[in-house]
Amino acid sequence: MASPSTAAIRTDLSRLHAAASATAHSDASAFRTAVRNIVAACRASSLALAAYCREGVLGHLAAAMPQVCASPHTMRLSCLPHPFPALGSTPESWAFGEGG
């Protein structure tokens, strides 16, 4: 499978940016959509992973995650089906280099 178009990548990054700048009472659907698109594209093609990284996906995810995790409403609706044991038991312990 080919890499997603630059326009598709930028649309997903715009969704992440919107999630990062949203209020605590916002819906997490744009965040979930972007993450699902990114995961599906990267599973299908290593070129997609390179394209997303080239466009700055890690910075956008890093900015969006604290906002999404800060709200109990959006955390319940997040794209993560369950916590990952290696990440620790609380969202605060999920930072890089930390964990349980």
Protein Blocks (a to p, Z undefined) as FASTA:
>chain_A
ZZddfklmmmmmmmmmmmmmmcfkbcfklmmmmmmmmmmmmmmomklmmmmmmnopmmmm
mmmmmmmmmpmklmmmmmbfbdcfknojbfklmpghiaZZ
